[in-house]
Amino acid sequence: MAKKPIAVRRGDEGDTTGVKFRGDQRVTPLKTAVKMAERGDIPGYHAVHGKSKDYIRANPDGTKRNNIDDLPDA
């Protein structure tokens, strides 16, 4: 089922630790959201495997309003 991120939970250093999706009551852990993005369950987003951790990122589309870092706090 396709999901749309609407908010994020951030850790003490401001890093994203979880993602809240439209229609969900709970915040999904980032590790789970990365797996969802890899499967294509989050249209418009993809998984990034960084040196220190994995995360999700919006596909380039010329707008900032759907960027994970620009979503409101969950």
N, C-alpha and C positions, 0 to 999 in steps of 0.2 A: 504494500500500500504506500503510495507517494505521501511524503511529509513536507511541510513548509516550516522552516525555522521562524519563530516570532520573538524569541528572547534567548538570552544566554546567562548562565551562572558563571561568575568569575572567582578565581582564587585570590588569595591575599596579594599576589603580585600582579593581578589584572589579567592573568592568562585564563582563557576559556576552559572551564572544567565540565560544563554540561550545556545541553541545548534543549530548549522547550519548543515543542512543535505545536502548530495549530491543532486544536481539538484534544490535546493531551493535558491532563491535570498535573503530571509530574515532569520533572526535568530528566532528560535522558543523559546518562554519563557520556562524556566526550568519546571514550573508547568505543562505545556502542554506536554513537553517531558516525564515527569514522567507518565502521563496518557497513552501516546503512548506506553511506555515500559510495563506498566501493561497489555495493550491489546495485546502485542506481536507484535507491529508494528515496533519494532527496533530489528531485529535479532541480537543475540549475546550480548544483553544488558538487564538488569533487573532493576526494581525500588527498591529503598531502602528507608524505612521509618525510618529516624533517630529521635533522641530525639528532635532536634531543627528544622530540616527541612527534606524534602524529596529530593532525587536526583536519578540519574541513574548511573549505574556502568556496565562496561563490564563483561561478564561472564568470569570466569577463563579459560585462554587458554595458559598460559606460555609466553605471549608477552606483552610488554608495549605500543606498537605503537597504539593500539586501546583504551587505557585507557583514560577516559574523561580528567583527569588531565594532560595528556601528549599531548593532541591535541593542535594545534596552535590556536592563538587568532583569533576570527572572526572579 
